[in-house]
Amino acid sequence: MLEVKGIKFQYEKGRPFDIPDFQLSSGEQLLILGKSGSGKTTILNILGGLLKPLSGDVRLGDTLINQLSGAKLDKFRGKHIGIVFQKPHILSPLTVEENLSLANFFSGADGKRNQELLKELGIADKRRAKVNTLSEGEAQRVSIARALANQPDLILADEPTASLDDHNAEIVIKLLQDQAKKYNAALIIVTHDQRVKDHIVNQITIGALS
Ligand SMILES: Nc1ncnc2c1ncn2[C@@H]1O[C@H](COP(=O)(O)OP(=O)(O)OP(=O)(O)O)[C@@H](O)[C@H]1O
């Protein structure tokens, strides 16, 4: 379902990144490990079509993401890829519900699942709360809900547990795994958080070329 092949990437004046080839089927999970600065966010952004590789292909289903651009890419991403960013990209002055509706709007989805999703993530009682009144753990769950709102085929999570205590980190990992399983989505988590290591057997480690 997801195939990553021959990816080369380098920021202007930066060093080249060593990005291994890999494949992932629907419902499979992958952990990408690497120390700080090794390029984890970079690779996630390439997989999500937010950065263009210099060469190589990222294929999701029948679509080569790296060959899409502009509105087509935005629409494809909105429909098929859910990204949980390292720092929650949720709009703080809006309510939890409004943040999900916005995600639905951008991809043309109907939002029928929103209420159920909030329930599953344990934040249904906060649906009318403004995001800037939530705790960090709750805000992280809203950002997960937003990433999952359109039932993506591929879920990408960038350090989703970085700012969470052990208990909440465990909850967030389980939520991501349960949701991915429920909707048969592929799940990729990038992290340097050792606590996540025991939860996903399929792992690759990346490092920058020197
Ligand atoms: N826009 C950019 N322009 C130039 N260099 C960048 C840019 N973004 C990141 N880098 C550099 O690329 C390298 C990899 O960054 P990246 O954020 O992908 O690492 P990471 O593994 O996610 O790190 P962390 O675990 O600390 O979040 C770093 O050396 C960083 O300074």
PDBQT file of the ligand as one rigid body, heavy atoms in Angstrom, charges set to zero:
ROOT
HETATM    1  N1  LIG A 301      14.136  23.774   6.836  1.00  0.00    +0.000 N 
HETATM    2  C1  LIG A 301      15.378  23.328   7.100  1.00  0.00    +0.000 A 
HETATM    3  N2  LIG A 301      16.456  23.856   6.467  1.00  0.00    +0.000 NA
HETATM    4  C2  LIG A 301      17.696  23.402   6.706  1.00  0.00    +0.000 A 
HETATM    5  N3  LIG A 301      17.987  22.422   7.582  1.00  0.00    +0.000 NA
HETATM    6  C3  LIG A 301      16.953  21.866   8.235  1.00  0.00    +0.000 A 
HETATM    7  C4  LIG A 301      15.599  22.284   8.043  1.00  0.00    +0.000 A 
HETATM    8  N4  LIG A 301      14.790  21.539   8.824  1.00  0.00    +0.000 NA
HETATM    9  C5  LIG A 301      15.605  20.696   9.491  1.00  0.00    +0.000 A 
HETATM   10  N5  LIG A 301      16.900  20.886   9.147  1.00  0.00    +0.000 N 
HETATM   11  C6  LIG A 301      18.076  20.140   9.661  1.00  0.00    +0.000 C 
HETATM   12  O1  LIG A 301      17.954  18.793   9.237  1.00  0.00    +0.000 OA
HETATM   13  C7  LIG A 301      18.344  17.913  10.286  1.00  0.00    +0.000 C 
HETATM   14  C8  LIG A 301      17.215  16.939  10.604  1.00  0.00    +0.000 C 
HETATM   15  O2  LIG A 301      16.112  17.653  11.147  1.00  0.00    +0.000 OA
HETATM   16  P1  LIG A 301      14.783  16.906  11.608  1.00  0.00    +0.000 P 
HETATM   17  O3  LIG A 301      13.896  17.931  12.233  1.00  0.00    +0.000 OA
HETATM   18  O4  LIG A 301      14.260  16.106  10.489  1.00  0.00    +0.000 OA
HETATM   19  O5  LIG A 301      15.385  15.915  12.725  1.00  0.00    +0.000 OA
HETATM   20  P2  LIG A 301      14.640  15.034  13.824  1.00  0.00    +0.000 P 
HETATM   21  O6  LIG A 301      15.286  13.686  13.787  1.00  0.00    +0.000 OA
HETATM   22  O7  LIG A 301      13.178  15.078  13.614  1.00  0.00    +0.000 OA
HETATM   23  O8  LIG A 301      15.041  15.801  15.154  1.00  0.00    +0.000 OA
HETATM   24  P3  LIG A 301      14.267  15.921  16.572  1.00  0.00    +0.000 P 
HETATM   25  O9  LIG A 301      14.196  14.519  17.130  1.00  0.00    +0.000 OA
HETATM   26  O10 LIG A 301      15.190  16.803  17.366  1.00  0.00    +0.000 OA
HETATM   27  O11 LIG A 301      12.927  16.525  16.297  1.00  0.00    +0.000 OA
HETATM   28  C9  LIG A 301      18.766  18.775  11.452  1.00  0.00    +0.000 C 
HETATM   29  O12 LIG A 301      20.165  18.874  11.420  1.00  0.00    +0.000 OA
HETATM   30  C10 LIG A 301      18.102  20.099  11.163  1.00  0.00    +0.000 C 
HETATM   31  O13 LIG A 301      18.854  21.160  11.692  1.00  0.00    +0.000 OA
ENDROOT
TORSDOF 0
